[in-house]
Amino acid sequence: MRSIFFNARRLRSGWRILLFLALAYLLFAASSSLPLALFPGVEALDSSDPRSLLLDGYLILPLLLASWFMVRYIDRRPFASLGLSFRARWVREFLIGVAIGLGMGGLFLAASGLLGAVKLGWKGLSWPELGLLFFGFLLAAAFEETLFHGYPFQTLIEGLGVYPALFIISIGFSLLHRFNPHFSLIGSINIGLAGLLLALGCLKTRALWLPIGVHLSWNLFQVGLSLPVSGLAFSGGPFQAELQGPELLSGGEFGPEGSLITTAVFALAITFLSLTKSIKPWPAQAKLWQEHLFPPSPKGLDL
C-alpha cells in the first residue's frame, strides 16, 4: 500500500498533482464572488472590453494559495523553489522573456508582410485601455504559467523526468484552449508549441519570470495589432492589422496562433531557447531545484 501512495521521499507525483488540482478548484469555488466585490459590474462587460480580463485575473490569488500550501506542507520545501520569488535577476529574466515574445511578434509581422498576408493601419492610442490590457494580460500570463509550469510541471519532472513532463504539459496547455472560439488544428499545434516554449523557459531559468514575460508580450503583440488572441477578440490596440490570404497563413478568426507562419516562428524560438547558453538559472535557484525537486544528477535537466 505504501508503494502505491508514497515513494522513498514523499507522496507520489500523480497523487500530489490531483491534490493540487482539487485544492485549487475548491479555492476557486470558494472565492467565486471575489471579482464581483473587487470590480462591481465586471460580469456584464463584453469579452472584447479590456476590463473583462480582470474577471479572470483574480484566479491567480487562489492558485498561488494552493501552490503555497502544496509546496510548504505537502512537499515541505521552500516556496521560492516554485520560481516566483522576487530574488536577484527576476527583473532581468522577465525582460528577456518580454524581448523573446516581442521578437516572435516581429518575425511574424515581417514574414506576413513579405508574403503579402498583412495590411497594417493606425487607430490611435488610449492609455487607460492600454494600461488595462497590460495589467489584465499580466495577470492572465501569471495565472497560466503558475497553473501549468509551476507546481504541476515541477511535480511531473520529479515523477517522470524532463522529457515526458515537457510532452504532457504541452499537450495539456493546448487542451486548455480547445474550447476557445474558432479553435483549429493548426491552432492546437501552435498552442502546444507555445506550451513547449514556455516550459523550456522555465527549465532554462528554474523560475517562472521568463515564461511570464514571453506569454505577456506575445499576447500584447497580438492585441496591439487588434488581432484575436487564441480566438478571443479584444479592443484597445493602437494598430489595426488585417491578415489576408488563405487561412493557413492568416490564421483566420483564431488569429496569428492559427497560422503556419506562427508555427515556423514558434519552432525557431524553441530551437533558440534549447540551444542558447546565454540564458542560465540564478545559482541559488538552481540549487533549490537540485536539493528539493530532484534526485542526484537528473537526466535531461541541463537543456
TORGU-605321 format. One line per 4 residues: number of its first residue (from 0); their letters; for each residue z, x, y of N, C-alpha, C, O. Coordinates in pm, whole numbers, plus 50000, padded with zeros to 5 digits. Example, Ala and Ser with C-alpha at 12.3 -4.5 7.8 and 13.67 -1.06 7.14 Angstrom:
BEGIN
0 = as = 50780/51319/49431/50780/51230/49550/50780/51320/49670/50846/51424/49668 | 50708/51285/49775/50714/51367/49894/50787/51290/50003/50804/51341/50114
END
This chain:
BEGIN
0 = mrsi = 50000/50083/49879/50000/50000/50000/50000/50086/50126/49934/50054/50225 | 50075/50196/50120/50082/50285/50235/49944/50341/50268/49911/50354/50386 | 49863/50373/50167/49732/50432/50192/49636/50332/50256/49541/50372/50323 | 49661/50202/50236/49575/50101/50297/49598/50091/50447/49504/50074/50524
4 = ffna = 49722/50103/50489/49756/50084/50629/49781/50213/50706/49760/50218/50827 | 49825/50318/50636/49864/50440/50706/49796/50560/50643/49774/50566/50522 | 49763/50659/50729/49724/50789/50679/49842/50883/50696/49955/50838/50716 | 49817/51014/50688/49927/51109/50696/49991/51113/50834/50104/51161/50849
8 = rrlr = 49922/51062/50936/49971/51074/51073/50024/50943/51130/50129/50940/51193 | 49949/50833/51107/49987/50705/51169/49904/50592/51109/49833/50611/51011 | 49914/50474/51170/49835/50359/51128/49686/50394/51130/49639/50461/51222 | 49614/50351/51029/49473/50387/51017/49391/50333/51135/49427/50235/51200
12 = sgwr = 49280/50401/51161/49199/50374/51281/49151/50230/51287/49159/50167/51392 | 49100/50177/51176/49048/50041/51177/49152/49939/51217/49124/49848/51296 | 49273/49952/51164/49381/49860/51199/49421/49874/51345/49452/49775/51412 | 49419/49997/51395/49455/50018/51536/49352/49956/51630/49388/49899/51733
16 = illf = 49225/49966/51595/49122/49904/51679/49137/49753/51678/49127/49689/51783 | 49162/49694/51559/49183/49549/51552/49305/49506/51633/49302/49404/51701 | 49411/49584/51625/49532/49553/51702/49504/49563/51851/49549/49478/51928 | 49431/49665/51892/49395/49681/52033/49314/49561/52084/49342/49507/52190
20 = lala = 49213/49520/52007/49128/49409/52048/49207/49278/52054/49188/49197/52145 | 49295/49257/51956/49378/49137/51956/49472/49135/52077/49487/49031/52142 | 49534/49248/52106/49625/49257/52220/49549/49236/52350/49596/49162/52438 | 49432/49299/52365/49351/49281/52485/49313/49134/52503/49320/49082/52614
24 = yllf = 49273/49068/52394/49235/48927/52402/49353/48840/52448/49337/48753/52534 | 49470/48865/52392/49588/48787/52431/49623/48809/52578/49661/48715/52647 | 49610/48932/52625/49639/48961/52765/49534/48899/52857/49567/48851/52965 | 49407/48900/52813/49304/48833/52891/49336/48684/52906/49330/48628/53015
28 = aass = 49371/48623/52793/49401/48479/52794/49523/48449/52881/49524/48351/52955 | 49625/48534/52870/49748/48510/52945/49727/48526/53096/49799/48465/53175 | 49629/48607/53135/49608/48632/53278/49482/48562/53330/49429/48601/53434 | 49435/48460/53258/49308/48396/53296/49312/48328/53432/49208/48309/53495
32 = slpl = 49431/48293/53478/49442/48227/53609/49456/48327/53723/49458/48289/53840 | 49466/48456/53690/49487/48557/53794/49375/48563/53896/49404/48568/54016 | 49246/48563/53856/49142/48572/53959/49141/48455/54056/49105/48471/54172 | 49180/48337/54008/49184/48220/54096/49294/48235/54201/49280/48188/54314
36 = alfp = 49403/48301/54162/49512/48322/54256/49477/48433/54356/49510/48424/54475 | 49410/48539/54307/49376/48651/54395/49257/48620/54485/49254/48661/54601 | 49158/48547/54430/49036/48520/54504/49006/48370/54499/48921/48328/54421 | 49072/48290/54580/49051/48145/54577/48904/48108/54599/48839/48162/54689
40 = gvea = 48854/48016/54517/48717/47970/54531/48613/48054/54462/48495/48019/54464 | 48653/48167/54401/48555/48257/54342/48484/48194/54223/48371/48232/54191 | 48550/48098/54156/48488/48037/54037/48368/47951/54074/48286/47919/53987 | 48356/47913/54201/48245/47828/54243/48126/47908/54294/48024/47850/54331
44 = ldss = 48137/48039/54297/48029/48123/54351/47912/48130/54255/47930/48129/54133 | 47792/48137/54310/47673/48160/54230/47675/48302/54175/47729/48393/54239 | 47617/48322/54056/47621/48455/53993/47547/48559/54073/47571/48678/54055 | 47457/48518/54163/47384/48615/54245/47466/48664/54363/47428/48760/54430
48 = dprs = 47579/48598/54390/47666/48637/54501/47749/48758/54460/47815/48754/54356 | 47747/48868/54540/47824/48987/54503/47972/48959/54479/48036/49030/54401 | 48027/48857/54545/48169/48827/54527/48201/48777/54387/48317/48779/54344 | 48099/48731/54315/48123/48683/54178/48166/48795/54086/48228/48770/53983
52 = llld = 48133/48920/54123/48175/49034/54042/48327/49044/54034/48382/49094/53936 | 48394/48996/54138/48541/49003/54140/48602/48915/54031/48714/48941/53987 | 48530/48812/53988/48582/48722/53886/48603/48794/53754/48696/48764/53680 | 48514/48891/53725/48527/48969/53602/48605/49098/53623/48663/49153/53529
56 = gyli = 48605/49147/53747/48667/49276/53773/48815/49282/53741/48867/49388/53707 | 48884/49167/53753/49028/49167/53729/49061/49203/53584/49173/49243/53554 | 48963/49187/53492/48988/49211/53350/49029/49355/53321/49086/49383/53216 | 49001/49445/53415/49042/49584/53394/49194/49596/53385/49245/49685/53318
60 = lpll = 49267/49506/53451/49413/49515/53452/49473/49490/53314/49547/49575/53264 | 49445/49375/53248/49498/49357/53112/49443/49458/53013/49511/49492/52917 | 49320/49505/53034/49262/49605/52943/49337/49737/52953/49363/49802/52852 | 49372/49778/53074/49450/49901/53091/49589/49887/53032/49642/49982/52974
64 = lasw = 49647/49768/53045/49779/49745/52987/49773/49754/52835/49861/49814/52773 | 49670/49695/52774/49654/49704/52628/49632/49849/52585/49686/49893/52483 | 49553/49922/52661/49527/50063/52628/49655/50145/52638/49684/50227/52552 | 49731/50121/52745/49857/50194/52764/49953/50167/52649/50015/50260/52597
68 = fmvr = 49966/50041/52610/50058/50007/52500/50016/50078/52371/50101/50135/52303 | 49888/50075/52338/49840/50137/52214/49860/50287/52215/49904/50346/52117 | 49828/50349/52327/49839/50495/52336/49984/50539/52329/50017/50633/52256 | 50071/50473/52403/50209/50520/52414/50296/50478/52295/50379/50558/52249
72 = yidr = 50279/50355/52244/50374/50304/52146/50319/50296/52004/50397/50287/51909 | 50188/50297/51987/50130/50297/51853/50085/50438/51814/50120/50489/51707 | 50007/50501/51903/49962/50638/51875/50067/50742/51913/50067/50853/51860 | 50154/50706/52005/50260/50796/52054/50201/50927/52107/50237/51036/52063
76 = rpfa = 50110/50912/52202/50051/51026/52271/50047/50998/52420/50063/50883/52461 | 50028/51100/52504/50028/51078/52649/49914/50987/52693/49803/50994/52640 | 49942/50900/52790/49838/50812/52841/49724/50891/52903/49610/50844/52906 | 49752/51012/52953/49648/51096/53013/49537/51128/52915/49424/51156/52956
80 = slgl = 49568/51126/52784/49465/51156/52684/49356/51050/52681/49248/51075/52627 | 49382/50932/52738/49280/50828/52742/49163/50869/52832/49050/50824/52812 | 49192/50955/52932/49085/51006/53017/49071/50937/53151/48965/50945/53213 | 49177/50870/53196/49170/50800/53325/49276/50849/53424/49302/50782/53524
84 = sfra = 49335/50962/53398/49438/51012/53489/49374/51079/53610/49263/51133/53601 | 49445/51075/53722/49394/51135/53846/49439/51282/53852/49516/51322/53939 | 49388/51360/53756/49426/51500/53750/49314/51585/53811/49217/51532/53866 | 49329/51717/53802/49230/51807/53861/49090/51776/53809/49072/51749/53690
88 = rwvr = 48993/51780/53897/48850/51769/53868/48802/51628/53838/48685/51611/53803 | 48887/51525/53850/48838/51392/53821/48733/51348/53923/48636/51282/53886 | 48751/51385/54050/48651/51350/54152/48520/51421/54124/48412/51363/54137 | 48529/51548/54085/48408/51625/54054/48331/51561/53938/48208/51547/53945
92 = efli = 48402/51522/53834/48336/51460/53719/48273/51325/53758/48163/51292/53715 | 48346/51248/53839/48292/51120/53884/48164/51140/53964/48066/51068/53943 | 48162/51237/54055/48045/51262/54138/47928/51317/54056/47812/51287/54086 | 47956/51397/53954/47849/51442/53864/47787/51322/53795/47665/51313/53783
96 = gvai = 47871/51229/53751/47820/51107/53689/47735/51026/53786/47629/50976/53748 | 47781/51013/53911/47703/50941/54012/47567/51008/54032/47465/50940/54042 | 47567/51141/54037/47441/51214/54055/47346/51193/53937/47225/51179/53957 | 47400/51190/53816/47315/51166/53698/47255/51026/53703/47135/51008/53678
100 = glgm = 47336/50926/53737/47287/50789/53745/47179/50773/53852/47078/50708/53828 | 47202/50833/53970/47101/50825/54076/46976/50903/54038/46865/50863/54072 | 46995/51015/53967/46879/51091/53920/46794/51009/53825/46671/51012/53831 | 46860/50934/53736/46785/50847/53644/46710/50739/53722/46596/50706/53690
104 = gglf = 46775/50685/53825/46708/50586/53908/46587/50644/53979/46483/50579/53987 | 46602/50766/54031/46490/50831/54098/46374/50856/54003/46258/50838/54041 | 46405/50897/53880/46299/50919/53781/46228/50788/53748/46105/50785/53737 | 46305/50682/53732/46244/50552/53704/46151/50510/53817/46039/50464/53793
108 = laas = 46198/50525/53940/46118/50483/54055/45993/50569/54069/45885/50516/54097 | 46006/50701/54048/45890/50790/54058/45786/50758/53951/45667/50751/53980 | 45832/50739/53826/45738/50708/53718/45672/50573/53740/45552/50557/53715 | 45750/50474/53787/45694/50342/53814/45589/50349/53924/45486/50282/53919
112 = gllg = 45616/50433/54026/45521/50449/54134/45391/50513/54088/45282/50471/54127 | 45403/50616/54004/45284/50684/53952/45199/50591/53867/45076/50601/53865 | 45264/50500/53797/45193/50406/53711/45151/50279/53785/45092/50189/53726 | 45183/50272/53913/45148/50154/53991/45225/50031/53950/45177/49918/53964
116 = avkl = 45346/50052/53898/45423/49939/53844/45531/49891/53939/45611/49805/53902 | 45535/49943/54063/45639/49902/54156/45583/49891/54297/45500/49971/54340 | 45630/49790/54368/45598/49771/54509/45730/49759/54583/45813/49674/54549 | 45751/49845/54684/45884/49856/54747/45878/49813/54892/45787/49852/54966
120 = gwkg = 45974/49732/54933/45986/49688/55072/46129/49696/55120/46221/49709/55039 | 46149/49687/55252/46282/49697/55313/46331/49559/55354/46259/49484/55419 | 46454/49525/55316/46514/49398/55351/46612/49410/55466/46619/49321/55551 | 46687/49518/55470/46788/49536/55573/46926/49555/55512/46952/49515/55399
124 = lswp = 47015/49615/55590/47149/49648/55543/47249/49538/55579/47245/49481/55688 | 47338/49511/55486/47453/49424/55512/47575/49497/55457/47602/49492/55337 | 47649/49564/55545/47759/49648/55499/47866/49571/55422/47916/49622/55323 | 47904/49449/55464/48003/49376/55383/47954/49350/55241/48030/49365/55145
128 = elgl = 47826/49310/55227/47774/49283/55093/47765/49411/55011/47794/49412/54891 | 47724/49522/55077/47717/49649/55005/47855/49694/54959/47871/49748/54850 | 47956/49671/55044/48092/49706/55005/48140/49625/54886/48205/49679/54796 | 48108/49495/54886/48145/49410/54772/48073/49453/54645/48132/49455/54537
132 = lffg = 47945/49488/54658/47869/49534/54542/47928/49661/54485/47944/49675/54363 | 47962/49755/54573/48019/49882/54526/48151/49857/54455/48172/49907/54344 | 48240/49782/54517/48371/49758/54457/48358/49678/54328/48425/49709/54229 | 48273/49575/54329/48256/49493/54210/48198/49569/54094/48246/49557/53981
136 = flla = 48093/49650/54119/48032/49726/54011/48120/49842/53967/48112/49886/53852 | 48204/49894/54058/48300/49996/54017/48400/49938/53918/48430/50002/53817 | 48451/49818/53945/48542/49752/53852/48473/49723/53719/48530/49742/53612 | 48347/49676/53727/48273/49644/53605/48249/49770/53521/48262/49767/53399
140 = aafe = 48214/49880/53587/48191/50005/53515/48320/50056/53452/48320/50098/53336 | 48430/50051/53527/48559/50096/53473/48601/50009/53354/48655/50060/53256 | 48576/49878/53364/48611/49787/53255/48533/49820/53128/48591/49837/53021 | 48400/49829/53139/48318/49852/53020/48342/49990/52960/48341/50005/52838
144 = etlf = 48363/50090/53045/48389/50224/52991/48525/50231/52921/48539/50295/52818 | 48625/50164/52978/48756/50162/52913/48751/50083/52782/48813/50122/52683 | 48676/49972/52782/48666/49888/52664/48595/49959/52549/48635/49946/52434 | 48489/50033/52580/48409/50096/52474/48443/50242/52453/48464/50285/52339
148 = hgyp = 48447/50319/52560/48457/50464/52545/48597/50517/52571/48620/50638/52578 | 48691/50424/52585/48831/50462/52594/48895/50460/52457/48855/50536/52368 | 48994/50374/52438/49071/50375/52313/48987/50350/52188/49005/50422/52090 | 48895/50252/52185/48818/50230/52061/48734/50350/52021/48729/50386/51903
152 = fqtl = 48666/50412/52117/48582/50528/52086/48665/50645/52035/48629/50709/51936 | 48775/50671/52101/48862/50781/52057/48915/50755/51916/48922/50847/51834 | 48950/50631/51888/49006/50598/51757/48900/50607/51649/48928/50650/51537 | 48776/50566/51681/48666/50580/51585/48637/50727/51555/48612/50762/51440
156 = iegl = 48641/50811/51655/48618/50955/51634/48723/51011/51539/48692/51086/51446 | 48848/50973/51563/48956/51023/51478/48941/50975/51333/48968/51050/51239 | 48896/50850/51317/48888/50794/51182/48762/50830/51107/48766/50851/50986 | 48646/50837/51179/48517/50854/51111/48445/50982/51145/48357/51025/51070
160 = gvyp = 48480/51045/51257/48407/51162/51302/48321/51129/51422/48302/51012/51455 | 48269/51231/51487/48198/51214/51614/48070/51134/51598/48049/51037/51670 | 47983/51174/51506/47851/51113/51499/47854/50967/51453/47784/50885/51513 | 47931/50931/51351/47942/50787/51320/47999/50706/51437/47957/50594/51462
164 = alfi = 48096/50766/51509/48155/50696/51623/48051/50673/51732/48046/50566/51792 | 47968/50773/51758/47862/50758/51858/47767/50645/51820/47729/50565/51905 | 47730/50638/51694/47637/50535/51647/47699/50396/51660/47637/50305/51713 | 47821/50382/51610/47885/50250/51609/47911/50200/51751/47885/50083/51781
168 = isig = 47960/50287/51838/47995/50243/51973/47870/50210/52053/47875/50122/52139 | 47758/50279/52027/47633/50250/52097/47577/50115/52054/47527/50039/52137 | 47584/50086/51924/47540/49955/51875/47627/49845/51935/47575/49742/51978 | 47757/49865/51937/47848/49766/51995/47821/49744/52143/47828/49631/52191
172 = fsll = 47790/49851/52215/47761/49840/52358/47636/49754/52381/47631/49674/52474 | 47536/49771/52295/47415/49690/52304/47444/49544/52271/47397/49454/52340 | 47521/49522/52166/47550/49385/52124/47628/49307/52230/47615/49185/52240 | 47710/49378/52309/47785/49310/52415/47691/49240/52513/47726/49136/52569
176 = hrfn = 47570/49296/52533/47478/49244/52633/47376/49146/52576/47289/49097/52649 | 47385/49116/52446/47280/49034/52385/47279/48890/52436/47180/48819/52420 | 47390/48846/52497/47394/48710/52550/47352/48703/52697/47354/48596/52757 | 47314/48818/52754/47264/48818/52891/47130/48745/52899/47055/48742/52801
180 = phfs = 47098/48687/53015/46968/48619/53028/46850/48714/53004/46855/48831/53042 | 46746/48662/52940/46619/48732/52922/46632/48859/52838/46555/48953/52854 | 46730/48861/52750/46751/48977/52663/46628/48999/52576/46568/48903/52528 | 46589/49125/52557/46466/49158/52485/46492/49271/52387/46597/49335/52390
184 = ligs = 46394/49295/52299/46407/49404/52203/46416/49539/52273/46502/49620/52240 | 46327/49562/52370/46332/49688/52445/46464/49698/52521/46523/49806/52531 | 46509/49585/52574/46638/49585/52644/46752/49624/52552/46841/49700/52592 | 46752/49573/52429/46859/49607/52334/46856/49755/52300/46961/49818/52287
188 = inig = 46737/49811/52284/46724/49955/52255/46774/50037/52373/46849/50133/52355 | 46731/49999/52493/46770/50076/52610/46921/50070/52636/46981/50171/52674 | 46981/49955/52616/47126/49946/52638/47201/50025/52531/47306/50083/52559 | 47147/50028/52408/47205/50114/52306/47196/50261/52346/47291/50337/52326
192 = lagl = 47081/50301/52403/47066/50439/52452/47162/50467/52567/47219/50575/52577 | 47180/50366/52654/47276/50383/52763/47417/50402/52708/47493/50484/52759 | 47452/50325/52604/47583/50342/52542/47601/50480/52484/47709/50539/52493 | 47494/50534/52423/47500/50670/52369/47517/50772/52481/47597/50865/52469
196 = llal = 47442/50755/52590/47453/50845/52704/47595/50845/52761/47651/50952/52787 | 47652/50728/52778/47786/50717/52836/47891/50775/52741/47987/50838/52785 | 47873/50754/52610/47966/50812/52512/47957/50964/52513/48060/51031/52501 | 47837/51019/52528/47821/51164/52538/47891/51219/52662/47951/51326/52658
200 = gclk = 47884/51143/52772/47954/51184/52893/48104/51192/52871/48170/51282/52923 | 48157/51098/52794/48299/51102/52759/48331/51222/52672/48431/51290/52694 | 48248/51249/52573/48270/51364/52486/48262/51495/52562/48341/51587/52537 | 48168/51505/52655/48150/51629/52729/48271/51664/52815/48303/51781/52833
204 = tral = 48338/51562/52867/48448/51586/52959/48584/51548/52902/48687/51579/52962 | 48585/51478/52785/48706/51424/52724/48775/51326/52819/48897/51306/52812 | 48696/51266/52908/48751/51174/53008/48648/51067/53039/48534/51073/52993 | 48688/50968/53118/48602/50854/53147/48539/50857/53286/48459/50770/53318
208 = wlpi = 48574/50956/53368/48526/50955/53505/48375/50979/53514/48308/50913/53594 | 48322/51070/53436/48177/51094/53441/48098/50971/53396/48007/50929/53467 | 48129/50910/53280/48055/50789/53243/48074/50673/53340/47981/50595/53359 | 48190/50661/53403/48208/50556/53504/48113/50581/53621/48052/50488/53673
212 = gvhl = 48099/50708/53662/48008/50741/53770/47864/50712/53736/47790/50657/53819 | 47821/50746/53614/47684/50717/53570/47661/50566/53570/47561/50517/53624 | 47752/50494/53509/47742/50348/53495/47732/50282/53632/47646/50196/53655 | 47819/50322/53722/47823/50264/53856/47693/50290/53931/47632/50196/53983
216 = swnl = 47648/50415/53938/47533/50449/54021/47403/50393/53965/47315/50356/54041 | 47390/50386/53830/47271/50326/53772/47263/50178/53807/47156/50128/53842 | 47375/50107/53797/47376/49965/53833/47349/49944/53982/47276/49853/54020 | 47409/50029/54065/47387/50016/54210/47243/50048/54247/47188/49989/54339
220 = fqvg = 47181/50142/54176/47039/50170/54199/46956/50045/54177/46868/50013/54258 | 46982/49974/54068/46904/49854/54038/46929/49743/54141/46834/49683/54192 | 47055/49717/54170/47085/49608/54264/47044/49648/54405/47013/49561/54486 | 47044/49778/54437/46999/49822/54568/46852/49793/54592/46809/49777/54706
224 = lslp = 46775/49786/54484/46633/49750/54492/46611/49601/54468/46497/49557/54455 | 46719/49524/54463/46713/49379/54438/46647/49348/54304/46574/49250/54291 | 46674/49433/54205/46622/49413/54070/46733/49360/53980/46850/49385/54006 | 46698/49287/53874/46801/49238/53783/46875/49354/53715/46816/49457/53684
228 = vsgl = 47003/49334/53693/47087/49432/53621/47118/49372/53485/47199/49280/53475 | 47054/49422/53382/47070/49368/53246/47045/49218/53242/47115/49143/53174 | 46942/49175/53317/46905/49034/53318/46977/48951/53421/46943/48834/53441 | 47078/49007/53488/47156/48933/53588/47108/48970/53728/47098/49088/53761
232 = afsg = 47080/48870/53810/47031/48893/53945/47146/48889/54044/47234/48802/54036 | 47145/48983/54140/47246/48988/54245/47175/49002/54379/47072/49069/54389 | 47231/48938/54482/47177/48953/54616/47252/49064/54689/47357/49108/54644 | 47196/49108/54800/47266/49205/54884/47204/49342/54888/47247/49424/54969
236 = gpfq = 47104/49371/54804/47040/49502/54807/46957/49521/54931/46892/49427/54976 | 46955/49642/54990/46879/49665/55114/46728/49672/55092/46652/49656/55188 | 46683/49697/54969/46539/49705/54940/46497/49585/54855/46577/49523/54786 | 46369/49556/54863/46311/49453/54779/46199/49517/54697/46091/49544/54748
240 = aelq = 46226/49541/54570/46126/49601/54481/46064/49493/54393/46133/49403/54346 | 45935/49503/54373/45865/49414/54282/45802/49498/54173/45714/49580/54199 | 45848/49478/54049/45792/49550/53936/45670/49475/53886/45675/49355/53859 | 45561/49548/53874/45433/49486/53842/45380/49536/53708/45437/49628/53649
244 = gpel = 45271/49475/53662/45208/49520/53539/45267/49456/53416/45345/49361/53427 | 45232/49507/53298/45281/49448/53173/45433/49458/53162/45495/49550/53216 | 45490/49361/53092/45635/49354/53081/45695/49478/53015/45810/49514/53042 | 45619/49544/52927/45669/49665/52863/45698/49775/52965/45784/49861/52942
248 = lsgg = 45627/49772/53079/45652/49870/53185/45746/49816/53291/45832/49888/53340 | 45731/49688/53326/45812/49632/53434/45952/49591/53388/46046/49590/53467 | 45966/49559/53259/46093/49508/53209/46106/49358/53223/46200/49298/53170 | 46012/49296/53294/46017/49151/53310/46143/49106/53381/46195/49176/53468
252 = efgp = 46192/48990/53345/46309/48932/53411/46440/48998/53368/46544/48972/53427 | 46434/49083/53266/46555/49158/53228/46578/49275/53322/46689/49329/53328 | 46474/49315/53396/46488/49424/53491/46450/49558/53431/46394/49563/53322 | 46479/49668/53500/46441/49801/53453/46489/49834/53312/46424/49911/53242
256 = egsl = 46600/49776/53269/46651/49807/53136/46568/49744/53025/46595/49767/52907 | 46467/49664/53061/46373/49612/52963/46241/49686/52961/46145/49641/52899 | 46236/49801/53030/46112/49876/53046/46108/50000/52957/46210/50065/52935 | 45989/50032/52906/45971/50156/52830/45986/50279/52918/46017/50388/52869
260 = itta = 45965/50263/53048/45990/50375/53140/46136/50414/53134/46170/50533/53132 | 46223/50314/53130/46367/50341/53121/46402/50405/52987/46491/50489/52980 | 46333/50367/52881/46355/50430/52750/46336/50581/52762/46418/50658/52713 | 46226/50622/52827/46198/50764/52845/46301/50830/52935/46345/50943/52908
264 = vfal = 46342/50760/53042/46442/50816/53135/46575/50836/53064/46638/50941/53079 | 46620/50736/52988/46746/50749/52917/46739/50860/52812/46835/50935/52794 | 46626/50871/52743/46611/50977/52642/46620/51115/52707/46683/51205/52652 | 46560/51131/52825/46569/51259/52897/46713/51288/52938/46760/51401/52926
268 = aitf = 46784/51186/52987/46923/51205/53029/47012/51241/52910/47100/51325/52922 | 46989/51176/52795/47066/51208/52674/47041/51352/52631/47134/51424/52593 | 46915/51393/52636/46880/51530/52598/46948/51630/52692/47003/51730/52647 | 46943/51602/52822/47007/51691/52919/47156/51702/52893/47211/51812/52888
272 = lslt = 47222/51588/52876/47367/51589/52859/47406/51655/52726/47512/51718/52718 | 47323/51642/52624/47352/51703/52495/47341/51855/52501/47418/51925/52436 | 47244/51905/52579/47213/52047/52577/47281/52128/52687/47299/52249/52673 | 47319/52062/52798/47373/52138/52910/47507/52203/52874/47590/52144/52806
276 = ksik = 47524/52323/52922/47651/52394/52906/47733/52394/53036/47844/52447/53040 | 47676/52336/53140/47743/52338/53270/47848/52229/53284/47932/52236/53374 | 47846/52129/53198/47945/52021/53203/48043/52043/53089/48008/52031/52971 | 48166/52076/53125/48269/52107/53027/48397/52032/53060/48418/51994/53175
280 = pwpa = 48483/52010/52962/48609/51941/52991/48707/52031/53064/48706/52153/53047 | 48790/51970/53145/48903/52041/53204/48990/52090/53089/49024/52010/53001 | 49028/52220/53086/49100/52275/52970/49223/52195/52927/49247/52178/52808 | 49300/52146/53025/49420/52069/52989/49382/51938/52920/49453/51892/52831
284 = qakl = 49271/51877/52962/49227/51752/52899/49176/51778/52758/49203/51701/52665 | 49101/51888/52741/49053/51924/52607/49171/51951/52513/49165/51916/52395 | 49276/52012/52565/49394/52040/52485/49463/51911/52441/49512/51902/52328 | 49468/51811/52530/49527/51682/52493/49453/51619/52376/49515/51569/52282
288 = wqeh = 49320/51621/52382/49241/51564/52272/49265/51642/52144/49281/51583/52037 | 49267/51775/52154/49284/51857/52034/49421/51835/51970/49432/51833/51848 | 49522/51820/52052/49658/51807/51999/49688/51666/51946/49762/51652/51848 | 49633/51564/52009/49676/51428/51979/49573/51341/51909/49608/51238/51852
292 = lfpp = 49444/51380/51913/49342/51292/51856/49278/51347/51729/49224/51270/51650 | 49284/51477/51708/49205/51537/51602/49287/51625/51510/49389/51680/51551 | 49241/51639/51386/49291/51748/51301/49228/51879/51350/49139/51874/51434 | 49272/51993/51300/49217/52121/51347/49067/52128/51327/49014/52084/51225
296 = spkg = 48997/52185/51427/48853/52213/51424/48770/52091/51387/48700/52094/51285 | 48776/51985/51466/48695/51866/51434/48547/51897/51441/48501/51953/51540 | 48472/51860/51338/48331/51890/51334/48256/51800/51433/48284/51681/51447 | 48160/51861/51501/48073/51785/51590/48130/51759/51728/48064/51695/51810
300 = ldl = 48250/51808/51757/48312/51776/51886/48246/51853/51998/48231/51799/52107 | 48208/51977/51975/48154/52061/52083/48005/52038/52102/47924/52129/52079 | 47969/51918/52144/47829/51886/52172/47786/51954/52299/47670/51939/52340
END
